[in-house]
Amino acid sequence: MQFTRARDLVVAAVLGFGLTFPLFRAAYQSLPALPTLAGTTLLVLAVAEFVLAFVVRARIREHRVVTGLGIARTVALAKASSLLGALMGGAWLGALAYLGPRSGRVTAAADDLPATIVGVVSAAALIGAALWLEYNCRTPDEGDRGRGQPPTG
């Protein structure tokens, strides 16, 4: 399994943007108002994965890993979450790109603008936490092996 590549995240973000921006252009007038905290679900996932990253890091350094399968599942979660964050980040950026220029003229756009900002920030937090979790699931380098163990001799 390889680490998540930046190009994969960029492709997911462009896909999210490419689907959302035209949707907003075509149907914004018929969409309901965006809830301000709509994107916070991504932030909750980001916090959970951020905490999990420190737990996994400590277990690997202290050689308390129960199975490699658990780490593989954690890596799969991290990869899926980073792609979800990129996809949703692109979608929220598509909404922001549509609403931003119109927020000075259209009251509904100005009212929906905070929701898009919360969504973009939450998606970015999820990408960061997922990449941090994935990084902490790697096999320790030789220099890392001595950390967390009492000195001998």
C-alpha positions as a printed Julia matrix, in Angstrom:
153×3 Matrix{Float64}:
   0.0    0.0     0.0
   1.32   3.46   -0.88
   0.86   6.75    0.86
  -1.88   9.0    -0.48
  -0.53  11.05   -3.35
  -1.19  14.76   -3.71
  -2.46  14.26   -7.24
  -5.18  11.91   -5.98
  -6.36  14.59   -3.58
  -6.23  17.25   -6.3
  -8.27  15.07   -8.67
 -10.89  14.5    -5.95
 -11.04  18.23   -5.17
 -11.4   19.15   -8.85
 -14.14  16.53   -9.21
 -16.0   17.95   -6.21
 -15.64  21.49   -7.53
 -16.63  20.43  -11.04
 -19.85  18.86   -9.81
 -20.86  21.52   -7.32
 -20.18  24.79   -9.13
 -22.4   23.96  -12.15
 -25.09  22.65   -9.8
 -25.1   25.94   -7.92
 -25.19  27.9   -11.2
 -28.13  25.88  -12.49
 -30.24  25.41   -9.37
 -29.2   27.82   -6.59
 -32.55  29.62   -6.66
 -34.41  26.39   -5.85
 -32.01  25.12   -3.16
 -32.88  25.58    0.52
 -30.64  27.7     2.74
 -27.39  26.04    3.75
 -27.17  25.3     7.49
 -24.21  27.15    8.96
 -22.86  24.04   10.69
 -23.42  21.68    7.75
 -19.7   21.03    7.31
 -18.95  20.32   10.95
 -19.44  16.59   10.46
 -16.12  16.61    8.64
 -14.59  18.47   11.58
 -15.83  15.82   14.02
 -14.23  13.14   11.85
 -11.03  15.19   11.73
 -10.83  15.44   15.52
 -11.47  11.7    15.92
  -8.75  10.82   13.4
  -6.33  13.31   14.92
  -6.74  11.65   18.32
  -6.51   8.2    16.73
  -3.22   9.23   15.08
  -1.63   9.88   18.46
  -2.96   6.6    19.85
  -1.59   4.63   16.89
   1.72   6.49   17.07
   2.14   5.66   20.75
   1.2    2.0    20.24
   3.68   1.56   17.39
   6.5    3.25   19.28
   5.87   1.17   22.38
   5.53  -2.03   20.34
   1.95  -2.59   21.56
   0.43  -3.13   18.12
  -2.05  -5.99   18.4
  -2.16  -6.91   14.7
  -0.98  -5.59   11.41
  -4.55  -5.94   10.18
  -5.65  -3.23   12.61
  -3.01  -0.89   11.23
  -4.03  -1.76    7.66
  -7.64  -0.9     8.51
  -6.5    2.37   10.03
  -4.52   3.22    6.89
  -7.59   2.42    4.78
  -9.67   4.73    6.98
  -7.08   7.48    6.63
  -6.89   7.13    2.85
 -10.67   7.15    2.48
 -10.99  10.14    4.8
  -8.38  12.18    2.98
 -10.16  11.5    -0.33
 -13.52  12.37    1.23
 -12.04  15.58    2.64
 -10.63  16.52   -0.76
 -13.89  15.73   -2.54
 -15.96  17.69   -0.03
 -13.39  20.48    0.09
 -13.72  20.85   -3.66
 -17.5   20.82   -3.35
 -17.46  23.49   -0.65
 -14.99  25.54   -2.72
 -17.38  25.24   -5.68
 -20.18  26.62   -3.52
 -17.88  29.35   -2.21
 -16.79  30.28   -5.75
 -20.43  30.69   -6.74
 -21.64  32.45   -3.6
 -18.64  34.69   -2.91
 -19.04  37.1    -5.81
 -22.82  37.23   -5.33
 -22.81  37.79   -1.57
 -22.71  41.58   -1.94
 -25.81  41.65   -4.15
 -27.88  38.64   -3.08
 -28.99  38.32    0.53
 -29.38  34.53    0.32
 -25.82  34.18   -0.95
 -24.53  36.33    1.91
 -26.48  34.18    4.37
 -25.04  30.95    2.91
 -21.45  32.19    2.78
 -20.58  31.27    6.44
 -21.7   27.68    5.83
 -19.34  27.36    2.89
 -16.44  28.75    4.89
 -17.12  26.3     7.73
 -17.29  23.5     5.16
 -13.99  24.42    3.52
 -12.19  24.71    6.87
 -13.67  21.43    8.11
 -12.69  19.61    4.9
  -9.15  20.97    5.15
  -8.97  19.8     8.77
 -10.12  16.32    7.74
  -7.49  16.12    5.0
  -4.78  17.16    7.45
  -5.89  14.76   10.18
  -6.23  11.86    7.74
  -2.76  12.44    6.3
  -1.35  12.69    9.83
  -3.05   9.41   10.76
  -1.71   7.73    7.63
   1.79   9.03    8.36
   1.68   7.63   11.9
   0.75   4.16   10.61
   4.06   3.78    8.78
   6.76   1.37    9.88
   9.2    3.23   12.14
  12.59   4.18   10.7
  15.75   2.94   12.38
  16.07   6.27   14.21
  12.51   5.94   15.52
  12.96   2.45   16.93
  14.84   3.65   20.01
  12.23   6.25   20.95
   9.86   5.36   23.73
  12.18   2.68   25.12
  14.33   3.12   28.2
  18.04   3.46   27.52
  20.05   0.27   27.94
  23.44  -0.06   29.56
